[in-house]
Amino acid sequence: MIYKRSSALFAEAEKVIPGGVNSPVRAFKGVGGTPVFVKEAKGAYLYDEDGNRLIDYINSWGPMILGHAHKPVVDAVVEKAQKGTSFGMPTEIETKIAELAVSMVPNIDKIRFVNSGTEACMSAVRLARGFTGKDKVIKFAGCYHGHSDSFLIQAGSGASTFGTPNSPGVTQGTAKDTLLARYNDIDNVKELVEANKNEIACIIIEPVAGNMGCIPPKEGFLQALRDVCDANDILLIFDEVMTGFRLSKGGAQELFNIKADIVCFGKVIGGGLPVGAFASRNEIMNHLAPLGPVYQAGTLSGNPLAMAAGLAMITELDNDDEIFTRLEEKTKYLHEGIRKVLTENNVVHTINRVGSMISVHFDEGAVTDFETAAKGNNDTFKAFFHGLLNEGVYIAPSAFETWFITDALSYEDLDVTIEAIDKVAKTL
Ligand SMILES: *Cc1c(COP(=O)(O)O)cnc(C)c1O
């Protein structure tokens, strides 16, 4: 395929936008080459600026679970836009979407809307600190909770020592309050809790990790986390920005039957507009301003267009009792197809899958945490990525990302994808 116009547009963008993009992964640094510029999208397909049609497995990194430009969502936004796009005053639709979200998700009484997943996670941690009166946070290596300072921390000299920032601009003062644990390693969590008795406000986790490929929690791991939290007055935060309204109506809490204290949302809940949210039981949510002392605010929070898109999206999900089964079946079909063709072509691989999240890793060992995810052969991934792009299949331009299956994908699209993977596998 030819990417002449995309390359030209990227060169223009680079002059006025750092790296030519407004979010780093879009720049293709992980795979080389220049990014594809999208012109429009409909259903399962992207149409780029060079006139190519691509089958999309990113779907805006998750939100478009029903496919692009889904009519009920588009209609809801258009209708709202004609009535004014922002007021900074309460609107009825905010209550409507809140009521629906609270009815779909277990263990939450109240929900506060913000503008991104980053804001949701950042605010959830502030709330946890304000509620518990403690400062420290445990996060897991390889889990992404947005780009706020507390989360940009890596292991440094070892998981049991204080974190060191992995971005300039994050202070040591902030870093010292973030402790880093290994995903799926409950003993590691217990060590950190032991070493920081009565200092830990919360443990934040992606209940299915989706930002280092797709990594399911090991059997019993989430329950063990719940138990550690209960025994030590620590709040358990499920970052369901990716899994919320994707793995089931009630997200990962429902799928694994584990209660979180605070839940963060983003992506699907905004129907493709900039939305995040965090939610909890009354006792905790009532600590937020204006009811309580923990401050959090937003000029465009609860924006009517965003709420209209989100409400249309989650209403569709709520009304369709088959959707999550359908998505899982499609994902399983794709999984089996990929496994078959990669095996036949002797490509060493591991595939992880939960619901409509799936990832392909070019290593034979089990992928259970950041360390094992990082073992994948990146040269193979790059060739795989560009090979698929050339065949009209768009996967994330990074080996550490999940593929998202949408309801708009047909079995024919999946077959075309599997054939493309077969063709590419012969060249790896
Ligand atoms: C995408 C994501 C975020 C950040 O959301 P933004 O809207 O990009 O700020 C946070 N947590 C998880 C699990 C995510 O996947």
The ligand as an SDF file (V2000), in Angstrom:
LIG
                    3D

 15 15  0  0  0  0  0  0  0  0999 V2000
   -6.2630    4.4830   28.2960 C   0  0  0  0  0  0  0  0  0  0  0  0
   -6.0690    4.1890   29.7180 C   0  0  0  0  0  0  0  0  0  0  0  0
   -5.9230    5.2060   30.6840 C   0  0  0  0  0  0  0  0  0  0  0  0
   -5.7880    6.6470   30.3070 C   0  0  0  0  0  0  0  0  0  0  0  0
   -6.9170    7.1640   29.6780 O   0  0  0  0  0  0  0  0  0  0  0  0
   -6.7740    8.4970   28.8010 P   0  0  0  0  0  0  0  0  0  0  0  0
   -8.1690    8.7920   28.3890 O   0  0  0  0  0  0  0  0  0  0  0  0
   -5.8490    8.1420   27.6720 O   0  0  0  0  0  0  0  0  0  0  0  0
   -6.1990    9.5490   29.6690 O   0  0  0  0  0  0  0  0  0  0  0  0
   -5.8980    4.8530   32.0060 C   0  0  0  0  0  0  0  0  0  0  0  0
   -5.9850    3.5740   32.3840 N   0  0  0  0  0  0  0  0  0  0  0  0
   -6.1040    2.5750   31.5000 C   0  0  0  0  0  0  0  0  0  0  0  0
   -6.2250    1.1700   31.9820 C   0  0  0  0  0  0  0  0  0  0  0  0
   -6.1300    2.8430   30.1370 C   0  0  0  0  0  0  0  0  0  0  0  0
   -6.2050    1.8290   29.2650 O   0  0  0  0  0  0  0  0  0  0  0  0
  1  2  1  0
  2  3  1  0
  2 14  2  0
  3  4  1  0
  3 10  2  0
  4  5  1  0
  5  6  1  0
  6  7  2  0
  6  8  1  0
  6  9  1  0
 10 11  1  0
 11 12  2  0
 12 13  1  0
 12 14  1  0
 14 15  1  0
M  END
$$$$
